Amino acid sequence: MNDRYHRQANRHSAQTQSPVFDPQKSHTELLDTLAEQQAKDLSEINSNQLRRFFGEVKELYRRFESRIAGQPEDSEKIYRQEIEPLFKMIRSKVSYASRAGGQAKVPWDFEKFLSDGIAKVRGPDDFRLFVRHFEAVVGFLYGLDKVQK
């Protein structure tokens, strides 16, 4: 079957899977069982694309933690003004990278995981939790041998 058929089939199957990030769930659950389940539900992904998006999220996290060091009372303001716009913009970048009309570089289900997770982040505490959840998912993806070289 042709590549277009496979992209559509993958898109359909990904739509039936739901991303598991929910800031209301316990941190332990998000960083362990739910991260593992999310990794199991995701398709294989190219290591360059995974590093691209994970690296961007981690860089924003490092920037945020660096900026609030010594002034944690300003974390909400710093997050809203300096981090949130760039963090939310990742949704458009991953959407572009998974587009069906061209050379899809990331699987549709990864785009859904990242986009839906980012959309659920409402503030600095959710942001920190999402970064740790994403990090746990990445670890499980490697452990499950779902990252292609």
N, CA, C and O atoms as CSV, one atom per row, in Angstrom:
chain,resi,resn,atom,element,x,y,z
A,1,MET,N,N,0.836,-1.188,0.000
A,1,MET,CA,C,0.000,0.000,0.000
A,1,MET,C,C,0.878,1.247,0.000
A,1,MET,O,O,2.046,1.209,0.385
A,2,ASN,N,N,0.295,2.327,-0.432
A,2,ASN,CA,C,1.118,3.523,-0.575
A,2,ASN,C,C,1.300,4.279,0.746
A,2,ASN,O,O,0.606,4.026,1.731
A,3,ASP,N,N,2.251,5.210,0.732
A,3,ASP,CA,C,2.603,5.977,1.921
A,3,ASP,C,C,1.426,6.822,2.413
A,3,ASP,O,O,1.235,6.983,3.618
A,4,ARG,N,N,0.655,7.349,1.497
A,4,ARG,CA,C,-0.487,8.180,1.878
A,4,ARG,C,C,-1.499,7.375,2.689
A,4,ARG,O,O,-2.051,7.872,3.670
A,5,TYR,N,N,-1.740,6.134,2.276
A,5,TYR,CA,C,-2.669,5.276,3.006
A,5,TYR,C,C,-2.174,5.062,4.439
A,5,TYR,O,O,-2.954,5.133,5.389
A,6,HIS,N,N,-0.870,4.799,4.588
A,6,HIS,CA,C,-0.314,4.549,5.917
A,6,HIS,C,C,-0.413,5.785,6.804
A,6,HIS,O,O,-0.708,5.666,7.993
A,7,ARG,N,N,-0.170,6.976,6.242
A,7,ARG,CA,C,-0.303,8.205,7.035
A,7,ARG,C,C,-1.732,8.375,7.508
A,7,ARG,O,O,-1.965,8.736,8.661
A,8,GLN,N,N,-2.702,8.117,6.621
A,8,GLN,CA,C,-4.099,8.252,7.015
A,8,GLN,C,C,-4.475,7.208,8.052
A,8,GLN,O,O,-5.204,7.517,8.995
A,9,ALA,N,N,-4.000,5.986,7.902
A,9,ALA,CA,C,-4.288,4.932,8.873
A,9,ALA,C,C,-3.666,5.277,10.225
A,9,ALA,O,O,-4.295,5.089,11.265
A,10,ASN,N,N,-2.433,5.780,10.210
A,10,ASN,CA,C,-1.785,6.177,11.460
A,10,ASN,C,C,-2.520,7.331,12.116
A,10,ASN,O,O,-2.671,7.362,13.337
A,11,ARG,N,N,-2.976,8.272,11.316
A,11,ARG,CA,C,-3.719,9.413,11.846
A,11,ARG,C,C,-5.006,8.933,12.495
A,11,ARG,O,O,-5.367,9.404,13.573
A,12,HIS,N,N,-5.703,7.999,11.851
A,12,HIS,CA,C,-6.950,7.481,12.401
A,12,HIS,C,C,-6.702,6.742,13.711
A,12,HIS,O,O,-7.423,6.958,14.686
A,13,SER,N,N,-5.694,5.874,13.747
A,13,SER,CA,C,-5.434,5.112,14.968
A,13,SER,C,C,-4.993,6.036,16.097
A,13,SER,O,O,-5.313,5.785,17.259
A,14,ALA,N,N,-4.267,7.097,15.774
A,14,ALA,CA,C,-3.827,8.034,16.802
A,14,ALA,C,C,-5.005,8.803,17.378
A,14,ALA,O,O,-4.989,9.180,18.550
A,15,GLN,N,N,-6.018,9.037,16.565
A,15,GLN,CA,C,-7.166,9.771,17.058
A,15,GLN,C,C,-7.951,8.959,18.081
A,15,GLN,O,O,-8.682,9.536,18.885
A,16,THR,N,N,-7.818,7.648,18.070
A,16,THR,CA,C,-8.524,6.829,19.038
A,16,THR,C,C,-7.746,6.714,20.342
A,16,THR,O,O,-8.315,6.305,21.354
A,17,GLN,N,N,-6.473,7.060,20.347
A,17,GLN,CA,C,-5.666,7.050,21.558
A,17,GLN,C,C,-5.726,8.438,22.173
A,17,GLN,O,O,-5.715,9.442,21.460
A,18,SER,N,N,-5.787,8.490,23.479
A,18,SER,CA,C,-5.838,9.807,24.092
A,18,SER,C,C,-4.579,10.062,24.907
A,18,SER,O,O,-4.136,9.197,25.663
A,19,PRO,N,N,-4.006,11.246,24.754
A,19,PRO,CA,C,-2.852,11.599,25.567
A,19,PRO,C,C,-3.235,11.557,27.047
A,19,PRO,O,O,-4.374,11.849,27.413
A,20,VAL,N,N,-2.289,11.196,27.874
A,20,VAL,CA,C,-2.606,10.965,29.274
A,20,VAL,C,C,-2.218,12.111,30.202
A,20,VAL,O,O,-2.563,12.071,31.383
A,21,PHE,N,N,-1.511,13.133,29.712
A,21,PHE,CA,C,-1.114,14.217,30.611
A,21,PHE,C,C,-2.342,14.944,31.126
A,21,PHE,O,O,-3.175,15.426,30.358
A,22,ASP,N,N,-2.431,15.011,32.439
A,22,ASP,CA,C,-3.505,15.737,33.106
A,22,ASP,C,C,-2.921,16.286,34.402
A,22,ASP,O,O,-2.596,15.516,35.305
A,23,PRO,N,N,-2.784,17.603,34.507
A,23,PRO,CA,C,-2.151,18.181,35.691
A,23,PRO,C,C,-2.895,17.878,36.993
A,23,PRO,O,O,-2.350,18.078,38.079
A,24,GLN,N,N,-4.130,17.401,36.891
A,24,GLN,CA,C,-4.899,17.070,38.090
A,24,GLN,C,C,-4.521,15.703,38.662
A,24,GLN,O,O,-4.849,15.399,39.809
A,25,LYS,N,N,-3.842,14.891,37.878
A,25,LYS,CA,C,-3.449,13.558,38.348
A,25,LYS,C,C,-2.216,13.662,39.241
A,25,LYS,O,O,-1.500,14.663,39.227
A,26,SER,N,N,-1.987,12.612,40.012
A,26,SER,CA,C,-0.849,12.639,40.941
A,26,SER,C,C,0.468,12.672,40.164
A,26,SER,O,O,0.586,12.122,39.070
A,27,HIS,N,N,1.437,13.330,40.765
A,27,HIS,CA,C,2.752,13.438,40.124
A,27,HIS,C,C,3.371,12.061,39.935
A,27,HIS,O,O,3.963,11.778,38.893
A,28,THR,N,N,3.236,11.214,40.932
A,28,THR,CA,C,3.800,9.866,40.843
A,28,THR,C,C,3.205,9.115,39.664
A,28,THR,O,O,3.929,8.472,38.904
A,29,GLU,N,N,1.905,9.195,39.512
A,29,GLU,CA,C,1.225,8.505,38.408
A,29,GLU,C,C,1.676,9.066,37.059
A,29,GLU,O,O,1.931,8.308,36.123
A,30,LEU,N,N,1.774,10.396,36.960
A,30,LEU,CA,C,2.175,11.032,35.697
A,30,LEU,C,C,3.605,10.697,35.299
A,30,LEU,O,O,3.920,10.607,34.112
A,31,LEU,N,N,4.459,10.515,36.279
A,31,LEU,CA,C,5.867,10.273,35.981
A,31,LEU,C,C,6.206,8.794,35.883
A,31,LEU,O,O,7.325,8.435,35.516
A,32,ASP,N,N,5.256,7.942,36.205
A,32,ASP,CA,C,5.523,6.509,36.178
A,32,ASP,C,C,4.534,5.793,35.261
A,32,ASP,O,O,4.791,5.665,34.064
A,33,THR,N,N,3.438,5.337,35.788
A,33,THR,CA,C,2.534,4.477,35.012
A,33,THR,C,C,1.927,5.182,33.806
A,33,THR,O,O,1.812,4.587,32.735
A,34,LEU,N,N,1.538,6.440,33.969
A,34,LEU,CA,C,0.933,7.144,32.835
A,34,LEU,C,C,1.969,7.493,31.768
A,34,LEU,O,O,1.663,7.457,30.577
A,35,ALA,N,N,3.170,7.826,32.177
A,35,ALA,CA,C,4.240,8.092,31.202
A,35,ALA,C,C,4.566,6.819,30.431
A,35,ALA,O,O,4.771,6.859,29.218
A,36,GLU,N,N,4.614,5.699,31.129
A,36,GLU,CA,C,4.892,4.432,30.458
A,36,GLU,C,C,3.774,4.080,29.481
A,36,GLU,O,O,4.037,3.638,28.362
A,37,GLN,N,N,2.521,4.278,29.907
A,37,GLN,CA,C,1.395,3.989,29.013
A,37,GLN,C,C,1.429,4.892,27.781
A,37,GLN,O,O,1.173,4.443,26.664
A,38,GLN,N,N,1.749,6.171,28.000
A,38,GLN,CA,C,1.837,7.098,26.871
A,38,GLN,C,C,2.898,6.634,25.885
A,38,GLN,O,O,2.664,6.645,24.677
A,39,ALA,N,N,4.046,6.230,26.377
A,39,ALA,CA,C,5.125,5.760,25.501
A,39,ALA,C,C,4.703,4.512,24.738
A,39,ALA,O,O,5.021,4.374,23.557
A,40,LYS,N,N,4.002,3.618,25.385
A,40,LYS,CA,C,3.527,2.405,24.709
A,40,LYS,C,C,2.536,2.748,23.607
A,40,LYS,O,O,2.506,2.081,22.573
A,41,ASP,N,N,1.721,3.785,23.816
A,41,ASP,CA,C,0.704,4.176,22.837
A,41,ASP,C,C,1.282,4.926,21.642
A,41,ASP,O,O,0.652,4.981,20.586
A,42,LEU,N,N,2.464,5.500,21.795
A,42,LEU,CA,C,3.054,6.291,20.714
A,42,LEU,C,C,3.741,5.402,19.683
A,42,LEU,O,O,4.249,4.325,19.997
A,43,SER,N,N,3.740,5.885,18.448
A,43,SER,CA,C,4.455,5.211,17.360
A,43,SER,C,C,5.950,5.440,17.517
A,43,SER,O,O,6.384,6.249,18.337
A,44,GLU,N,N,6.729,4.719,16.726
A,44,GLU,CA,C,8.165,4.977,16.692
A,44,GLU,C,C,8.399,6.390,16.168
A,44,GLU,O,O,7.619,6.910,15.370
A,45,ILE,N,N,9.482,6.995,16.630
A,45,ILE,CA,C,9.806,8.362,16.228
A,45,ILE,C,C,11.304,8.456,15.954
A,45,ILE,O,O,12.108,7.765,16.580
A,46,ASN,N,N,11.657,9.307,15.025
A,46,ASN,CA,C,13.054,9.551,14.684
A,46,ASN,C,C,13.731,10.290,15.839
A,46,ASN,O,O,13.161,11.225,16.401
A,47,SER,N,N,14.936,9.871,16.186
A,47,SER,CA,C,15.641,10.472,17.325
A,47,SER,C,C,15.892,11.968,17.124
A,47,SER,O,O,15.860,12.731,18.090
A,48,ASN,N,N,16.139,12.391,15.896
A,48,ASN,CA,C,16.366,13.820,15.643
A,48,ASN,C,C,15.132,14.643,15.961
A,48,ASN,O,O,15.237,15.716,16.555
A,49,GLN,N,N,13.961,14.149,15.570
A,49,GLN,CA,C,12.734,14.890,15.835
A,49,GLN,C,C,12.390,14.883,17.321
A,49,GLN,O,O,11.947,15.892,17.870
A,50,LEU,N,N,12.597,13.745,17.961
A,50,LEU,CA,C,12.339,13.681,19.400
A,50,LEU,C,C,13.254,14.651,20.138
A,50,LEU,O,O,12.797,15.406,20.997
A,51,ARG,N,N,14.539,14.635,19.808
A,51,ARG,CA,C,15.490,15.556,20.444
A,51,ARG,C,C,15.131,17.008,20.148
A,51,ARG,O,O,15.275,17.876,21.009
A,52,ARG,N,N,14.668,17.269,18.942
A,52,ARG,CA,C,14.306,18.637,18.563
A,52,ARG,C,C,13.245,19.194,19.503
A,52,ARG,O,O,13.410,20.282,20.055
A,53,PHE,N,N,12.165,18.455,19.685
A,53,PHE,CA,C,11.063,18.965,20.498
A,53,PHE,C,C,11.353,18.855,21.989
A,53,PHE,O,O,11.045,19.776,22.747
A,54,PHE,N,N,11.935,17.750,22.416
A,54,PHE,CA,C,12.270,17.611,23.826
A,54,PHE,C,C,13.323,18.642,24.222
A,54,PHE,O,O,13.242,19.231,25.300
A,55,GLY,N,N,14.299,18.859,23.363
A,55,GLY,CA,C,15.336,19.852,23.633
A,55,GLY,C,C,14.770,21.254,23.765
A,55,GLY,O,O,15.201,22.023,24.624
A,56,GLU,N,N,13.813,21.586,22.923
A,56,GLU,CA,C,13.213,22.918,22.996
A,56,GLU,C,C,12.441,23.100,24.301
A,56,GLU,O,O,12.527,24.151,24.936
A,57,VAL,N,N,11.693,22.080,24.697
A,57,VAL,CA,C,10.943,22.148,25.954
A,57,VAL,C,C,11.912,22.257,27.136
A,57,VAL,O,O,11.703,23.072,28.035
A,58,LYS,N,N,12.963,21.444,27.137
A,58,LYS,CA,C,13.929,21.484,28.236
A,58,LYS,C,C,14.678,22.819,28.287
A,58,LYS,O,O,14.986,23.311,29.373
A,59,GLU,N,N,14.968,23.398,27.142
A,59,GLU,CA,C,15.636,24.700,27.125
A,59,GLU,C,C,14.738,25.769,27.750
A,59,GLU,O,O,15.219,26.612,28.507
A,60,LEU,N,N,13.451,25.743,27.444
A,60,LEU,CA,C,12.518,26.686,28.069
A,60,LEU,C,C,12.458,26.461,29.577
A,60,LEU,O,O,12.396,27.415,30.352
A,61,TYR,N,N,12.476,25.213,29.979
A,61,TYR,CA,C,12.459,24.876,31.406
A,61,TYR,C,C,13.715,25.418,32.100
A,61,TYR,O,O,13.621,26.023,33.168
A,62,ARG,N,N,14.884,25.200,31.496
A,62,ARG,CA,C,16.134,25.712,32.076
A,62,ARG,C,C,16.109,27.244,32.163
A,62,ARG,O,O,16.531,27.825,33.163
A,63,ARG,N,N,15.617,27.874,31.120
A,63,ARG,CA,C,15.531,29.337,31.110
A,63,ARG,C,C,14.610,29.826,32.230
A,63,ARG,O,O,14.925,30.785,32.934
A,64,PHE,N,N,13.479,29.155,32.379
A,64,PHE,CA,C,12.519,29.524,33.419
A,64,PHE,C,C,13.140,29.366,34.807
A,64,PHE,O,O,13.081,30.286,35.623
A,65,GLU,N,N,13.733,28.206,35.074
A,65,GLU,CA,C,14.321,27.956,36.392
A,65,GLU,C,C,15.459,28.939,36.679
A,65,GLU,O,O,15.622,29.384,37.815
A,66,SER,N,N,16.230,29.273,35.670
A,66,SER,CA,C,17.316,30.231,35.831
A,66,SER,C,C,16.775,31.622,36.164
A,66,SER,O,O,17.312,32.319,37.025
A,67,ARG,N,N,15.719,32.011,35.479
A,67,ARG,CA,C,15.136,33.350,35.673
A,67,ARG,C,C,14.475,33.515,37.033
A,67,ARG,O,O,14.492,34.607,37.599
A,68,ILE,N,N,13.888,32.437,37.567
A,68,ILE,CA,C,13.195,32.580,38.852
A,68,ILE,C,C,14.105,32.292,40.047
A,68,ILE,O,O,13.687,32.466,41.192
A,69,ALA,N,N,15.330,31.858,39.801
A,69,ALA,CA,C,16.262,31.597,40.905
A,69,ALA,C,C,16.421,32.866,41.734
A,69,ALA,O,O,16.776,33.920,41.205
A,70,GLY,N,N,16.160,32.765,43.017
A,70,GLY,CA,C,16.283,33.921,43.896
A,70,GLY,C,C,15.062,34.815,43.924
A,70,GLY,O,O,14.981,35.710,44.765
A,71,GLN,N,N,14.118,34.601,43.036
A,71,GLN,CA,C,12.891,35.407,43.024
A,71,GLN,C,C,11.670,34.541,42.686
A,71,GLN,O,O,10.946,34.830,41.734
A,72,PRO,N,N,11.446,33.473,43.473
A,72,PRO,CA,C,10.333,32.565,43.168
A,72,PRO,C,C,8.964,33.243,43.207
A,72,PRO,O,O,8.009,32.757,42.601
A,73,GLU,N,N,8.874,34.359,43.916
A,73,GLU,CA,C,7.593,35.078,43.970
A,73,GLU,C,C,7.207,35.651,42.607
A,73,GLU,O,O,6.042,35.981,42.387
A,74,ASP,N,N,8.157,35.771,41.702
A,74,ASP,CA,C,7.885,36.296,40.358
A,74,ASP,C,C,7.676,35.191,39.325
A,74,ASP,O,O,7.621,35.476,38.129
A,75,SER,N,N,7.558,33.941,39.761
A,75,SER,CA,C,7.494,32.828,38.807
A,75,SER,C,C,6.294,32.931,37.867
A,75,SER,O,O,6.415,32.632,36.678
A,76,GLU,N,N,5.159,33.342,38.377
A,76,GLU,CA,C,3.962,33.462,37.530
A,76,GLU,C,C,4.181,34.511,36.437
A,76,GLU,O,O,3.897,34.266,35.264
A,77,LYS,N,N,4.687,35.676,36.832
A,77,LYS,CA,C,4.927,36.764,35.876
A,77,LYS,C,C,5.970,36.356,34.832
A,77,LYS,O,O,5.774,36.570,33.636
A,78,ILE,N,N,7.070,35.772,35.286
A,78,ILE,CA,C,8.136,35.355,34.363
A,78,ILE,C,C,7.623,34.287,33.408
A,78,ILE,O,O,7.898,34.332,32.209
A,79,TYR,N,N,6.877,33.328,33.944
A,79,TYR,CA,C,6.323,32.279,33.076
A,79,TYR,C,C,5.419,32.901,32.010
A,79,TYR,O,O,5.574,32.620,30.822
A,80,ARG,N,N,4.477,33.743,32.437
A,80,ARG,CA,C,3.501,34.326,31.492
A,80,ARG,C,C,4.172,35.189,30.425
A,80,ARG,O,O,3.798,35.119,29.254
A,81,GLN,N,N,5.136,35.984,30.805
A,81,GLN,CA,C,5.738,36.930,29.872
A,81,GLN,C,C,6.840,36.328,29.004
A,81,GLN,O,O,6.946,36.659,27.823
A,82,GLU,N,N,7.658,35.452,29.577
A,82,GLU,CA,C,8.856,35.009,28.871
A,82,GLU,C,C,8.814,33.573,28.363
A,82,GLU,O,O,9.454,33.253,27.361
A,83,ILE,N,N,8.079,32.719,29.032
A,83,ILE,CA,C,8.109,31.296,28.705
A,83,ILE,C,C,6.852,30.846,27.971
A,83,ILE,O,O,6.935,30.184,26.936
A,84,GLU,N,N,5.708,31.200,28.498
A,84,GLU,CA,C,4.449,30.687,27.945
A,84,GLU,C,C,4.274,30.927,26.445
A,84,GLU,O,O,3.890,29.994,25.739
A,85,PRO,N,N,4.534,32.127,25.922
A,85,PRO,CA,C,4.343,32.314,24.472
A,85,PRO,C,C,5.193,31.354,23.633
A,85,PRO,O,O,4.708,30.795,22.649
A,86,LEU,N,N,6.443,31.165,24.015
A,86,LEU,CA,C,7.331,30.268,23.265
A,86,LEU,C,C,6.931,28.807,23.460
A,86,LEU,O,O,7.008,28.008,22.527
A,87,PHE,N,N,6.507,28.465,24.668
A,87,PHE,CA,C,6.065,27.102,24.963
A,87,PHE,C,C,4.814,26.767,24.150
A,87,PHE,O,O,4.740,25.700,23.541
A,88,LYS,N,N,3.845,27.659,24.138
A,88,LYS,CA,C,2.606,27.405,23.393
A,88,LYS,C,C,2.863,27.360,21.883
A,88,LYS,O,O,2.142,26.678,21.154
A,89,MET,N,N,3.869,28.070,21.417
A,89,MET,CA,C,4.198,28.073,19.988
A,89,MET,C,C,4.699,26.712,19.509
A,89,MET,O,O,4.646,26.421,18.314
A,90,ILE,N,N,5.180,25.886,20.417
A,90,ILE,CA,C,5.631,24.540,20.047
A,90,ILE,C,C,4.485,23.753,19.425
A,90,ILE,O,O,4.719,22.879,18.591
A,91,ARG,N,N,3.250,24.050,19.820
A,91,ARG,CA,C,2.092,23.367,19.226
A,91,ARG,C,C,2.059,23.570,17.709
A,91,ARG,O,O,1.801,22.623,16.966
A,92,SER,N,N,2.317,24.787,17.248
A,92,SER,CA,C,2.290,25.031,15.802
A,92,SER,C,C,3.476,24.365,15.111
A,92,SER,O,O,3.350,23.891,13.982
A,93,LYS,N,N,4.619,24.327,15.778
A,93,LYS,CA,C,5.802,23.696,15.180
A,93,LYS,C,C,5.610,22.195,15.004
A,93,LYS,O,O,5.958,21.640,13.961
A,94,VAL,N,N,5.058,21.539,16.017
A,94,VAL,CA,C,4.853,20.089,15.909
A,94,VAL,C,C,3.722,19.781,14.934
A,94,VAL,O,O,3.736,18.741,14.276
A,95,SER,N,N,2.751,20.669,14.839
A,95,SER,CA,C,1.684,20.489,13.854
A,95,SER,C,C,2.257,20.542,12.440
A,95,SER,O,O,1.912,19.720,11.591
A,96,TYR,N,N,3.126,21.505,12.196
A,96,TYR,CA,C,3.766,21.628,10.887
A,96,TYR,C,C,4.616,20.398,10.572
A,96,TYR,O,O,4.623,19.914,9.441
A,97,ALA,N,N,5.329,19.899,11.576
A,97,ALA,CA,C,6.213,18.742,11.376
A,97,ALA,C,C,5.444,17.445,11.143
A,97,ALA,O,O,6.016,16.464,10.668
A,98,SER,N,N,4.154,17.433,11.473
A,98,SER,CA,C,3.371,16.203,11.289
A,98,SER,C,C,2.361,16.314,10.154
A,98,SER,O,O,1.515,15.435,9.991
A,99,ARG,N,N,2.440,17.373,9.378
A,99,ARG,CA,C,1.441,17.617,8.325
A,99,ARG,C,C,1.312,16.421,7.384
A,99,ARG,O,O,2.298,15.768,7.044
A,100,ALA,N,N,0.096,16.156,6.980
A,100,ALA,CA,C,-0.193,14.992,6.138
A,100,ALA,C,C,0.145,15.234,4.670
A,100,ALA,O,O,0.436,14.284,3.944
A,101,GLY,N,N,0.112,16.468,4.228
A,101,GLY,CA,C,0.292,16.754,2.815
A,101,GLY,C,C,1.716,16.651,2.312
A,101,GLY,O,O,1.941,16.550,1.106
A,102,GLY,N,N,2.673,16.677,3.208
A,102,GLY,CA,C,4.068,16.650,2.781
A,102,GLY,C,C,4.815,15.515,3.427
A,102,GLY,O,O,4.254,14.458,3.718
A,103,GLN,N,N,6.069,15.748,3.643
A,103,GLN,CA,C,6.912,14.748,4.293
A,103,GLN,C,C,6.703,14.852,5.807
A,103,GLN,O,O,7.320,15.693,6.462
A,104,ALA,N,N,5.853,14.017,6.351
A,104,ALA,CA,C,5.617,14.030,7.795
A,104,ALA,C,C,6.896,13.611,8.509
A,104,ALA,O,O,7.444,12.539,8.256
A,105,LYS,N,N,7.353,14.466,9.394
A,105,LYS,CA,C,8.594,14.181,10.104
A,105,LYS,C,C,8.337,13.605,11.484
A,105,LYS,O,O,9.190,12.908,12.034
A,106,VAL,N,N,7.185,13.884,12.043
A,106,VAL,CA,C,6.830,13.290,13.333
A,106,VAL,C,C,5.488,12.581,13.185
A,106,VAL,O,O,4.626,13.028,12.427
A,107,PRO,N,N,5.312,11.487,13.902
A,107,PRO,CA,C,4.041,10.765,13.823
A,107,PRO,C,C,2.895,11.615,14.369
A,107,PRO,O,O,3.075,12.454,15.252
A,108,TRP,N,N,1.727,11.368,13.817
A,108,TRP,CA,C,0.534,12.099,14.224
A,108,TRP,C,C,0.266,11.937,15.718
A,108,TRP,O,O,-0.119,12.904,16.374
A,109,ASP,N,N,0.458,10.750,16.267
A,109,ASP,CA,C,0.165,10.543,17.683
A,109,ASP,C,C,1.141,11.301,18.590
A,109,ASP,O,O,0.770,11.697,19.695
A,110,PHE,N,N,2.371,11.506,18.142
A,110,PHE,CA,C,3.309,12.321,18.911
A,110,PHE,C,C,2.857,13.774,18.881
A,110,PHE,O,O,2.907,14.465,19.899
A,111,GLU,N,N,2.417,14.235,17.723
A,111,GLU,CA,C,1.899,15.604,17.613
A,111,GLU,C,C,0.720,15.792,18.558
A,111,GLU,O,O,0.624,16.815,19.236
A,112,LYS,N,N,-0.164,14.823,18.606
A,112,LYS,CA,C,-1.342,14.903,19.484
A,112,LYS,C,C,-0.919,14.918,20.952
A,112,LYS,O,O,-1.429,15.718,21.736
A,113,PHE,N,N,0.007,14.042,21.325
A,113,PHE,CA,C,0.522,14.006,22.698
A,113,PHE,C,C,1.087,15.368,23.094
A,113,PHE,O,O,0.735,15.908,24.143
A,114,LEU,N,N,1.955,15.916,22.262
A,114,LEU,CA,C,2.616,17.171,22.588
A,114,LEU,C,C,1.633,18.341,22.566
A,114,LEU,O,O,1.613,19.157,23.488
A,115,SER,N,N,0.831,18.419,21.528
A,115,SER,CA,C,-0.106,19.525,21.394
A,115,SER,C,C,-1.156,19.524,22.507
A,115,SER,O,O,-1.429,20.563,23.108
A,116,ASP,N,N,-1.736,18.371,22.774
A,116,ASP,CA,C,-2.757,18.288,23.827
A,116,ASP,C,C,-2.155,18.556,25.201
A,116,ASP,O,O,-2.764,19.232,26.030
A,117,GLY,N,N,-0.962,18.026,25.438
A,117,GLY,CA,C,-0.308,18.259,26.726
A,117,GLY,C,C,-0.003,19.728,26.947
A,117,GLY,O,O,-0.269,20.263,28.023
A,118,ILE,N,N,0.548,20.380,25.945
A,118,ILE,CA,C,0.865,21.806,26.054
A,118,ILE,C,C,-0.403,22.613,26.284
A,118,ILE,O,O,-0.400,23.557,27.075
A,119,ALA,N,N,-1.482,22.255,25.606
A,119,ALA,CA,C,-2.746,22.980,25.761
A,119,ALA,C,C,-3.291,22.885,27.187
A,119,ALA,O,O,-4.012,23.780,27.626
A,120,LYS,N,N,-2.962,21.828,27.908
A,120,LYS,CA,C,-3.467,21.644,29.274
A,120,LYS,C,C,-2.647,22.389,30.321
A,120,LYS,O,O,-3.052,22.469,31.481
A,121,VAL,N,N,-1.520,22.925,29.930
A,121,VAL,CA,C,-0.667,23.656,30.870
A,121,VAL,C,C,-1.258,25.042,31.092
A,121,VAL,O,O,-1.442,25.812,30.149
A,122,ARG,N,N,-1.555,25.352,32.371
A,122,ARG,CA,C,-2.216,26.618,32.707
A,122,ARG,C,C,-1.344,27.596,33.489
A,122,ARG,O,O,-1.745,28.735,33.725
A,123,GLY,N,N,-0.168,27.158,33.886
A,123,GLY,CA,C,0.695,28.041,34.668
A,123,GLY,C,C,2.032,27.383,34.931
A,123,GLY,O,O,2.309,26.300,34.414
A,124,PRO,N,N,2.873,28.040,35.744
A,124,PRO,CA,C,4.228,27.536,35.960
A,124,PRO,C,C,4.290,26.151,36.605
A,124,PRO,O,O,5.169,25.360,36.264
A,125,ASP,N,N,3.386,25.844,37.518
A,125,ASP,CA,C,3.411,24.520,38.149
A,125,ASP,C,C,3.051,23.426,37.150
A,125,ASP,O,O,3.680,22.368,37.129
A,126,ASP,N,N,2.036,23.682,36.322
A,126,ASP,CA,C,1.673,22.722,35.268
A,126,ASP,C,C,2.822,22.558,34.276
A,126,ASP,O,O,3.097,21.452,33.810
A,127,PHE,N,N,3.490,23.668,33.958
A,127,PHE,CA,C,4.625,23.630,33.036
A,127,PHE,C,C,5.715,22.704,33.568
A,127,PHE,O,O,6.207,21.838,32.846
A,128,ARG,N,N,6.087,22.889,34.827
A,128,ARG,CA,C,7.110,22.025,35.433
A,128,ARG,C,C,6.691,20.559,35.382
A,128,ARG,O,O,7.498,19.685,35.066
A,129,LEU,N,N,5.435,20.299,35.691
A,129,LEU,CA,C,4.938,18.925,35.702
A,129,LEU,C,C,4.938,18.329,34.295
A,129,LEU,O,O,5.298,17.166,34.113
A,130,PHE,N,N,4.535,19.126,33.297
A,130,PHE,CA,C,4.546,18.622,31.927
A,130,PHE,C,C,5.969,18.285,31.480
A,130,PHE,O,O,6.192,17.261,30.835
A,131,VAL,N,N,6.923,19.138,31.819
A,131,VAL,CA,C,8.318,18.882,31.428
A,131,VAL,C,C,8.786,17.556,32.020
A,131,VAL,O,O,9.416,16.756,31.328
A,132,ARG,N,N,8.487,17.322,33.281
A,132,ARG,CA,C,8.906,16.058,33.914
A,132,ARG,C,C,8.175,14.867,33.306
A,132,ARG,O,O,8.770,13.806,33.120
A,133,HIS,N,N,6.885,15.034,32.994
A,133,HIS,CA,C,6.116,13.962,32.353
A,133,HIS,C,C,6.712,13.644,30.977
A,133,HIS,O,O,6.906,12.477,30.637
A,134,PHE,N,N,6.999,14.677,30.195
A,134,PHE,CA,C,7.594,14.506,28.871
A,134,PHE,C,C,8.937,13.784,29.002
A,134,PHE,O,O,9.244,12.889,28.214
A,135,GLU,N,N,9.731,14.173,29.993
A,135,GLU,CA,C,11.024,13.528,30.210
A,135,GLU,C,C,10.844,12.039,30.517
A,135,GLU,O,O,11.605,11.207,30.022
A,136,ALA,N,N,9.848,11.707,31.325
A,136,ALA,CA,C,9.579,10.303,31.649
A,136,ALA,C,C,9.119,9.539,30.411
A,136,ALA,O,O,9.533,8.399,30.199
A,137,VAL,N,N,8.268,10.157,29.591
A,137,VAL,CA,C,7.811,9.520,28.354
A,137,VAL,C,C,9.007,9.243,27.444
A,137,VAL,O,O,9.113,8.159,26.870
A,138,VAL,N,N,9.900,10.211,27.312
A,138,VAL,CA,C,11.095,10.031,26.476
A,138,VAL,C,C,11.921,8.848,26.983
A,138,VAL,O,O,12.377,8.026,26.187
A,139,GLY,N,N,12.111,8.759,28.272
A,139,GLY,CA,C,12.855,7.636,28.838
A,139,GLY,C,C,12.210,6.303,28.504
A,139,GLY,O,O,12.897,5.349,28.142
A,140,PHE,N,N,10.889,6.238,28.627
A,140,PHE,CA,C,10.184,5.002,28.289
A,140,PHE,C,C,10.243,4.712,26.791
A,140,PHE,O,O,10.343,3.552,26.393
A,141,LEU,N,N,10.182,5.756,25.951
A,141,LEU,CA,C,10.301,5.541,24.504
A,141,LEU,C,C,11.633,4.876,24.169
A,141,LEU,O,O,11.680,3.933,23.379
A,142,TYR,N,N,12.701,5.363,24.762
A,142,TYR,CA,C,14.010,4.741,24.539
A,142,TYR,C,C,14.025,3.324,25.100
A,142,TYR,O,O,14.537,2.406,24.460
A,143,GLY,N,N,13.467,3.145,26.289
A,143,GLY,CA,C,13.437,1.825,26.903
A,143,GLY,C,C,12.642,0.805,26.107
A,143,GLY,O,O,12.969,-0.381,26.099
A,144,LEU,N,N,11.594,1.276,25.438
A,144,LEU,CA,C,10.757,0.405,24.608
A,144,LEU,C,C,11.302,0.273,23.188
A,144,LEU,O,O,10.683,-0.372,22.342
A,145,ASP,N,N,12.447,0.875,22.927
A,145,ASP,CA,C,13.102,0.831,21.618
A,145,ASP,C,C,12.217,1.417,20.515
A,145,ASP,O,O,12.133,0.876,19.412
A,146,LYS,N,N,11.559,2.538,20.840
A,146,LYS,CA,C,10.687,3.196,19.871
A,146,LYS,C,C,11.328,4.424,19.239
A,146,LYS,O,O,10.679,5.150,18.487
A,147,VAL,N,N,12.605,4.656,19.545
A,147,VAL,CA,C,13.307,5.801,18.977
A,147,VAL,C,C,14.243,5.287,17.899
A,147,VAL,O,O,15.162,4.512,18.165
A,148,GLN,N,N,13.987,5.741,16.656
A,148,GLN,CA,C,14.788,5.306,15.505
A,148,GLN,C,C,15.985,6.218,15.341
A,148,GLN,O,O,15.906,7.417,15.612
A,149,LYS,N,N,17.082,5.653,14.900
A,149,LYS,CA,C,18.304,6.439,14.671
A,149,LYS,C,C,18.220,7.162,13.355
A,149,LYS,O,O,19.150,7.877,12.982
